Amino acid sequence: MPNETFFNLPKEKQKRILKAAKKEFSQSALKDASIANVVKEADISRGSFYQYFEDMEDLYLYYFHSLGKDNHKQFLIHLRQHQGDLFATFEEFFSSWILEIFKGENVLFYKNLFTSLDPRAIHRFITFNEANQRKELRKTSYAAHEKMQEITKAMLKEIDQTKLAVVDDQQLELLFRLLIHITFSTIADGYRHHCKNGEYDIQKINEEFHLKLNWLQKGMETNERGNH
């Protein structure tokens, strides 16, 4: 999360910095992105950049979460519609989200993001409490921190735990992270394995996600008669 200094900037300047971030991250993966390009495009000094963000990864993660702020609301809506059924919610949400990812206005950013993800990178994106607590130590926006915590708690609270083999909130959060990990890795696999003539096979990506969810929900072991 950005430092408090960033959130104290005029909204127009915040938007200008995020617009510069979008341009740079749509052209380059995080490992190749240039702070020099961002500060030039945003018309700020390099020193100002470090007053707002710890480093380029900090800006990258914040930009990603800024794109997903409406997704949290949509996820909650789906969760309530499915009466707390976590697996049904993830399946419906995934089907709508991948259209945004593969065909929306931020398609270049998402492509650079998901084609460069490795297990460590996925962990950074799906870690909730630990990441927030670490950032909080360097005087980040407490309001932003609290808001993210509230969103996470609201989603977990809506989940019907009676349908799941979890014994406490810690296990529920672990399951939630696992499902996000599956979501991210399926999208990354879609970029790598399901593109033909420049077109991505959305149906195939959806089918693979459904299969993975089904495996997790119902298990892979067969019974004595050879049935699932």
C-alpha positions in Angstrom: 0.0 0.0 0.0 1.2 3.6 -0.6 2.4 5.8 2.2 0.0 8.3 3.8 1.6 11.0 1.7 0.1 9.6 -1.5 -3.4 9.6 -0.1 -3.0 13.2 0.9 -2.3 14.2 -2.7 -5.1 15.9 -4.7 -7.2 13.3 -6.4 -6.2 14.5 -9.9 -2.5 13.9 -9.1 -3.2 10.5 -7.7 -5.0 9.7 -11.0 -2.1 11.0 -13.0 0.3 8.7 -11.2 -2.0 5.7 -11.6 -2.4 6.5 -15.3 1.4 6.6 -15.7 1.6 3.3 -13.8 -1.0 1.8 -16.2 1.0 2.8 -19.2 4.3 1.4 -17.9 2.8 -1.8 -16.6 0.9 -2.4 -19.8 4.2 -2.1 -21.7 6.4 -4.1 -19.3 6.2 -6.8 -16.7 7.1 -5.7 -13.1 10.7 -7.0 -13.4 11.3 -4.8 -16.4 9.3 -1.7 -15.4 11.1 1.6 -15.0 10.6 4.1 -12.3 12.1 6.7 -14.6 9.3 6.2 -17.1 6.6 6.5 -14.4 8.0 9.7 -12.9 8.4 11.3 -16.3 4.9 10.3 -17.5 3.4 11.4 -14.1 5.4 14.6 -14.1 6.8 14.0 -10.6 10.3 13.8 -9.2 12.0 10.5 -8.3 12.2 11.7 -4.7 8.5 12.3 -4.7 7.9 8.7 -6.0 9.7 7.3 -2.9 7.6 9.6 -0.6 4.5 7.9 -2.0 5.7 4.3 -2.6 8.3 2.0 -1.1 9.4 0.7 -4.5 8.0 -0.3 -7.9 6.4 -3.4 -6.6 4.5 -1.3 -4.0 3.0 0.8 -6.9 2.3 -2.4 -8.9 0.4 -4.1 -6.2 -1.6 -0.9 -5.4 -2.5 -0.4 -9.1 -3.6 -4.1 -9.3 -5.8 -3.7 -6.2 -7.2 -0.4 -7.5 -8.5 -2.3 -10.6 -10.1 -4.9 -8.3 -12.0 -2.6 -6.0 -15.3 -3.2 -7.8 -14.5 -7.0 -8.0 -14.8 -7.2 -4.2 -18.3 -5.8 -4.4 -19.3 -8.2 -7.2 -17.8 -11.1 -5.3 -19.9 -10.3 -2.3 -23.0 -9.9 -4.4 -22.4 -13.4 -6.0 -21.7 -14.9 -2.6 -25.0 -13.6 -1.2 -26.9 -14.8 -4.3 -25.5 -18.2 -3.7 -26.3 -18.1 0.0 -22.7 -18.4 1.1 -21.8 -21.2 -1.2 -18.0 -20.5 -1.7 -17.4 -22.8 -4.6 -20.5 -21.7 -6.6 -19.5 -18.1 -6.0 -15.9 -18.6 -7.3 -17.1 -20.4 -10.4 -19.6 -17.6 -11.3 -17.1 -14.8 -10.4 -14.3 -16.4 -12.5 -16.6 -16.7 -15.6 -17.2 -12.9 -15.5 -13.7 -11.8 -14.4 -11.8 -13.6 -17.2 -13.9 -11.6 -19.8 -12.5 -8.4 -18.2 -9.0 -9.9 -18.1 -8.8 -11.2 -21.7 -11.1 -8.6 -23.4 -11.3 -5.5 -21.2 -9.6 -2.2 -21.3 -6.7 -3.4 -19.1 -6.0 -6.4 -21.2 -2.3 -5.5 -21.7 -1.7 -5.0 -18.0 -3.3 -8.3 -17.1 -1.3 -10.1 -19.8 2.0 -8.8 -18.5 0.9 -9.7 -14.9 -0.3 -13.2 -15.4 2.4 -14.3 -17.9 5.1 -13.3 -15.4 3.6 -14.8 -12.3 5.5 -17.4 -10.4 4.5 -19.1 -7.0 6.3 -16.4 -5.0 4.5 -13.6 -7.0 1.1 -15.3 -6.6 1.7 -15.4 -2.9 2.3 -11.6 -2.7 -1.0 -11.0 -4.5 -3.1 -13.2 -2.3 -1.6 -12.6 1.1 -3.9 -10.6 3.2 -3.0 -10.0 6.9 0.7 -10.6 6.7 1.3 -8.1 3.9 -0.9 -5.5 5.4 0.8 -5.8 8.8 4.2 -5.5 7.2 3.2 -2.4 5.2 1.5 -0.9 8.2 4.8 -0.7 10.1 6.1 1.9 7.7 3.2 4.4 8.3 0.9 3.5 5.5 -2.6 4.7 5.3 -4.4 3.2 8.3 -7.8 4.0 6.6 -6.8 1.9 3.5 -5.5 -0.9 5.7 -8.7 -0.9 7.7 -10.8 -0.9 4.6 -9.0 -3.9 3.1 -9.4 -5.8 6.4 -13.1 -5.0 6.4 -13.5 -6.2 2.9 -11.8 -9.5 3.7 -13.7 -10.0 6.9 -17.0 -9.2 5.1 -16.4 -11.8 2.4 -15.3 -14.5 4.9 -18.3 -13.7 7.2 -20.8 -14.3 4.3 -19.4 -17.8 3.6 -21.6 -20.7 4.7 -19.0 -22.8 6.7 -21.5 -25.6 7.3 -20.9 -26.7 3.7 -17.1 -26.8 4.2 -14.7 -29.0 6.2 -13.1 -26.1 8.1 -13.0 -25.9 11.9 -12.2 -22.2 12.3 -11.7 -18.9 10.6 -8.0 -19.5 10.1 -8.7 -22.6 8.0 -11.4 -20.8 6.1 -9.0 -18.0 5.2 -6.5 -20.7 4.1 -9.1 -22.3 1.8 -10.0 -18.8 0.4 -6.4 -18.2 -0.4 -6.1 -21.6 -2.1 -9.1 -20.8 -4.3 -7.5 -17.4 -5.3 -4.3 -19.2 -6.0 -6.2 -21.7 -8.3 -7.9 -18.7 -10.0 -4.6 -16.9 -10.7 -2.7 -20.0 -11.9 -5.6 -21.0 -14.2 -5.5 -17.6 -15.9 -1.7 -17.8 -16.2 -2.1 -21.3 -17.8 -4.7 -19.8 -20.1 -2.2 -17.3 -21.5 0.5 -20.0 -21.9 -1.6 -22.9 -23.3 -4.9 -21.7 -24.8 -4.1 -19.1 -27.4 -4.5 -19.8 -31.1 -4.1 -17.2 -33.8 -4.0 -14.4 -31.2 -7.3 -15.5 -29.6 -7.7 -17.0 -26.2 -10.0 -20.0 -25.7 -12.2 -18.6 -22.9 -14.4 -21.7 -22.8 -11.4 -24.0 -22.4 -10.0 -21.8 -19.5 -13.4 -21.9 -17.9 -13.6 -25.7 -18.2 -10.2 -26.1 -16.6 -11.2 -23.9 -13.7 -14.4 -25.8 -13.2 -12.4 -29.1 -13.2 -10.0 -27.8 -10.6 -12.8 -26.6 -8.3 -14.6 -29.9 -8.7 -11.4 -31.8 -7.7 -10.9 -29.6 -4.6 -14.6 -29.7 -3.6 -15.2 -33.4 -4.1 -11.7 -35.0 -4.0 -9.8 -37.1 -6.5 -9.8 -40.5 -4.7 -12.2 -43.1 -6.0 -14.2 -45.5 -3.8 -14.0 -49.2 -3.9 -16.2 -49.5 -7.0 -14.0 -47.1 -8.9 -16.4 -44.2 -8.8 -15.7 -40.7 -7.5 
